[in-house]
Amino acid sequence: MFHLPKATGVTALVCAAVLALTGCGAGADGDLQSLDQLDELDQLDGELFTGTQKIDVGGKAVNVSCAGKPVDGKPGIMLLLGFGDGLEAMSELQKSLSAHNRVCSYDRLGEGASDEPDGPQDFASNGQVLTAVLDKAMGDRSVVLAGHSMGGLLAARYAPDHQDRVTGLVLLDATGPTAISDTLELIPEGDAGPASAVREQMIAMREGANPEQLRVEDGEVRSAGDIPVEVVQHGQQYLAAIPQYGAELERIWAEGQRKWLALSPRSTLVTATGSGHYIYVDEPQLAVQSIERVVTQAIDE
């Protein structure tokens, strides 16, 4: 989604930082071979499947991948990807978690192998698709949502309205609840420097100029109930590469992570000291541990 006209040293750094900031296909290539290993369809409990399957949601095909058997009394795990990432991006994370959990991921409409949406999407329509996917992939089991970047924001917006189902959250460097307005306030209209690309990207997110046609809205953080929540933030200051505004963009992002702590009185903040935006790639074991920890806490409550 993001392009700069000249690949100078500065623009290359800015390009990498902006792509990471907005989650537009910037990171993991994933492991297609390991994803293919999950691609044999089997039936579990007469209803649930393993492997990759397209399910019908309102006349649209949604590409879903599931692995691992359900465990009695244990919530399933649904992985939510960032903008521009197909489900193969989290295939290694899914494979690691599936040894002891039922874990699924899916391409949202407009991403990966799923159909394109008919028109603009919002948090409500996105949530309707997620509910349909959960019904097919998890049955009536409770779930822990683990979302990266925009996937984390979507998980955090979905959970307050589905407290009967969502029993835990893991936000992996999630887009902050007021990231758009904070960034537009920082970078003035008419700025001609490299940071103007960041401003344009935020406007595009707000207006739905992305493959999902998802119009992203800022908003207050609402309670998701008394559930375990881990907010995992990056430790490597990749946004600092953006001239003039880098330090302030890092501050805004860090503030956004802290704002998500209001989701629950049982929220904790973890810093992935060796990670940029793609924490599950840079420190995969840390991502696994955070998700497993929340699943265990959800069982114990």
C-alpha atoms as one frame of an Amber mdcrd trajectory, in Angstrom:
protein
   0.000   0.000   0.000   2.808   2.415   0.765   5.235   3.632  -1.887   7.911
   6.298  -2.027   9.290   7.528  -5.353  12.998   7.141  -4.562  14.685   4.361
  -2.615  17.222   6.558  -0.860  18.631   5.511   2.501  16.200   7.765   4.346
  13.146   6.746   2.335  13.998   3.074   2.731  14.047   3.501   6.506  10.818
   5.490   6.475   9.154   2.960   4.197  10.033   0.127   6.562   8.834   2.080
   9.582   5.542   3.148   7.996   4.784  -0.351   6.788   5.367  -1.656  10.301
   3.309   1.164  11.823   0.289   0.394   9.688   0.745  -3.369   9.415   0.401
  -3.399   5.635   2.116  -6.630   4.658   5.419  -5.403   6.021   6.616  -8.391
   7.901   6.476 -12.120   7.993   6.556 -14.041   4.769   5.383 -16.954   6.869
   6.222 -20.571   6.164   4.012 -21.824   3.365   5.367 -25.315   3.693   4.412
 -25.555   7.355   0.965 -24.186   6.522   0.531 -26.880   3.891   1.270 -29.465
   6.546  -1.962 -28.393   8.239  -3.915 -28.761   5.005  -5.474 -32.194   5.397
  -9.108 -31.887   6.416 -10.286 -34.053   9.295 -13.439 -33.930  11.363 -13.290
 -33.320  15.104 -16.317 -33.968  17.305 -18.375 -34.373  14.125 -18.209 -30.638
  13.390 -14.811 -29.003  13.796 -12.176 -29.279  11.095  -8.416 -29.150  10.890
  -6.499 -27.827   7.920  -7.523 -24.980   5.641 -11.097 -24.595   4.470 -13.243
 -21.879   2.957 -16.465 -21.282   4.812 -19.497 -19.335   3.654 -20.263 -16.139
   5.554 -23.164 -14.200   4.087 -22.419 -15.481   0.619 -18.693 -14.719   0.873
 -15.909 -17.317   1.074 -13.667 -16.815   4.103 -10.397 -18.729   4.210  -9.884
 -20.380   7.620  -7.032 -22.510   8.958  -7.303 -24.612  12.127  -4.974 -26.996
  13.920  -4.930 -28.888  17.195  -7.633 -30.764  19.033 -10.031 -29.110  21.471
  -9.199 -29.685  25.130 -12.093 -29.990  27.591 -12.369 -26.895  29.757  -9.718
 -25.034  27.793 -10.529 -22.065  25.536  -9.569 -22.186  21.889  -7.200 -19.631
  20.397  -8.067 -17.398  17.438  -5.188 -15.522  15.812  -5.998 -12.180  14.164
  -3.582 -10.810  11.585  -2.485  -7.283  10.740  -3.404  -5.394   7.587  -1.962
  -6.961   4.450  -0.997 -10.288   6.004  -2.433 -13.602   4.841  -2.967 -16.399
   7.327   0.341 -17.983   6.308   2.115 -15.148   8.174   1.206 -16.712  11.526
   1.529 -20.329  10.404   4.587 -21.023  12.569   2.929 -19.470  15.628  -0.213
 -21.495  14.937   1.818 -24.679  14.570   3.646 -24.088  17.868   0.441 -23.392
  19.787  -1.442 -26.333  18.260   0.630 -28.899  20.170  -1.554 -28.284  23.229
  -4.436 -26.132  21.964  -7.144 -25.772  19.378  -5.906 -22.759  17.391  -7.237
 -21.111  14.233  -6.588 -18.104  12.009  -8.361 -16.651   8.989  -8.074 -14.195
   6.120 -10.455 -11.312   6.624 -12.507 -10.264   3.603 -10.178  -8.596   1.124
  -7.083 -10.368   2.456  -5.289 -13.548   1.425  -7.514 -16.168  -0.181 -10.828
 -14.804   1.133 -13.336 -13.026  -1.103 -13.316  -9.278  -1.480 -15.992  -7.334
   0.407 -18.881  -5.856  -1.549 -18.307  -2.434  -0.050 -16.971  -0.521   2.949
 -16.444  -2.484   6.171 -16.524  -1.271   9.765 -15.905  -2.789  13.188 -19.466
  -4.130  13.348 -19.358  -5.958  10.009 -15.864  -7.222  10.771 -17.168  -8.581
  14.062 -20.022 -10.380  12.333 -17.532 -12.245  10.149 -15.398 -13.105  13.177
 -18.446 -14.472  15.017 -19.326 -16.676  12.044 -15.744 -17.948  11.832 -15.697
 -18.719  15.559 -18.983 -20.621  15.274 -17.531 -22.839  12.554 -13.988 -23.155
  13.892 -14.635 -23.377  17.636 -18.255 -24.427  18.022 -19.603 -23.186  21.351
 -16.201 -23.068  23.051 -14.844 -19.913  24.654 -11.818 -18.310  23.013  -8.693
 -16.303  23.646  -8.153 -13.744  20.880  -4.520 -13.041  20.006  -4.173 -10.169
  17.540  -1.218  -8.453  15.919  -1.238  -4.794  14.849  -4.673  -4.053  13.318
  -5.733  -7.563  14.351  -5.066  -6.566  17.952  -7.219  -3.461  17.628 -10.030
  -5.545  16.124  -9.759  -8.075  18.962  -9.893  -5.306  21.551 -12.979  -3.780
  19.918 -14.724  -7.151  19.597 -14.181  -8.471  23.129 -16.306  -5.942  25.104
 -19.407  -6.904  23.102 -18.757 -10.664  23.412 -17.860 -11.178  27.048 -19.792
 -14.444  27.084 -17.317 -15.882  24.596 -13.978 -14.064  24.813 -12.186 -15.157
  27.990  -8.769 -13.653  27.294  -6.847 -11.257  25.032  -3.264 -11.001  23.814
  -2.424  -7.822  21.891   0.856  -8.086  19.972   1.937  -4.485  19.293  -1.675
  -3.650  18.557  -2.655  -0.447  16.773  -3.603   2.002  19.517  -7.197   3.068
  20.172  -6.508   6.669  19.092  -3.562   6.097  16.733  -5.114   7.931  13.794
  -6.063  11.168  15.540  -2.842  11.204  17.574  -0.726  10.841  14.437  -2.684
  13.413  12.423  -2.370  15.881  15.293   1.391  15.340  15.404   2.151  15.574
  11.666   0.589  18.733  10.216  -1.252  18.891   6.924   1.056  20.136   4.216
   4.198  18.623   5.710   6.433  17.829   2.737   8.930  15.606   4.494   9.121
  11.801   4.637   6.650  11.763   7.549   3.908  12.928   5.176   3.641   9.281
   4.089   2.700   8.353   7.653  -0.039  10.985   7.672  -1.369   9.778   4.305
  -1.411   6.187   5.523  -3.453   7.116   8.593  -5.966   9.008   6.456  -6.216
   5.973   4.190  -6.957   3.771   7.215  -9.680   6.148   8.371 -11.286   6.290
   4.922 -11.098   2.570   4.202  -8.512   2.820   1.425  -7.175  -0.685   2.053
  -7.898  -4.133   0.569 -10.451  -4.846   3.300 -12.189  -1.504   2.714 -12.176
  -1.313   6.497 -12.848   2.147   7.868 -10.876   2.358  11.082 -12.302   4.611
  13.776 -10.590   5.906  16.904 -12.503   5.470  20.143 -12.386   5.052  23.885
 -11.285   1.747  25.393 -14.282  -0.173  26.727 -14.113  -2.850  29.397 -13.906
  -6.448  28.227 -14.712  -7.666  31.728 -12.522  -9.274  34.351 -10.464 -11.315
  31.891  -6.700 -11.857  31.568  -5.129  -9.476  29.045  -1.499  -9.238  27.968
  -0.428  -6.187  25.986   2.921  -6.941  24.345   4.746  -3.911  22.940   7.847
  -3.715  20.760  11.162  -2.836  22.352  13.180  -1.914  19.268  12.495   1.714
  18.371  11.777   1.205  14.668   9.601   4.322  14.360  12.605   6.434  15.335
  13.788   6.035  11.721  11.200   8.615  10.626  12.940  12.011  10.491  11.731
  14.815  12.771   8.740  12.914  14.193  10.239   9.511  15.045  10.620  10.031
  18.793   7.091  11.399  19.132   5.647   8.549  17.060   7.328   6.096  19.425
   5.805   7.949  22.374   2.333   7.885  20.785   2.611   4.177  20.068   3.744
   3.409  23.628   0.862   5.475  25.035  -1.524   3.498  22.841  -0.267   0.253
  24.345  -0.835   1.567  27.860  -4.352   2.693  26.956  -5.272  -0.902  26.136
  -4.594  -1.837  29.764  -8.016  -0.350  30.568  -9.620  -3.378  28.895  -9.486
  -5.312  32.165  -8.285  -4.964  35.774  -6.225  -8.079  35.008  -4.233  -6.460
  32.204  -0.434  -6.583  32.128   2.117  -4.849  29.883   5.047  -6.822  28.480
   7.928  -5.360  26.467   9.514  -7.526  23.784  12.970  -6.010  24.085  14.361
  -7.759  20.999  11.418  -7.068  18.712  10.251  -4.610  16.165   6.599  -4.568
  15.138   6.413  -8.262  14.196   6.889  -9.681  17.677   5.771 -13.185  16.750
   8.570 -13.285  14.130  11.336 -11.573  16.123  10.601 -13.339  19.425   8.280
 -16.257  18.641   8.769 -17.959  21.988   7.744 -14.809  23.840   4.540 -14.640
  21.771   3.793 -18.302  22.498   4.423 -17.823  26.213   2.133 -14.784  26.414
  -0.712 -16.592  24.668  -0.252 -19.786  26.691  -0.159 -17.762  29.904  -3.458
 -16.032  29.121  -5.066 -19.355  28.173  -3.977 -20.827  31.522  -5.277 -17.798
  33.420  -8.587 -18.044  31.567  -8.925 -21.666  32.704  -8.122 -20.817  36.318
 -10.657 -18.008  36.686
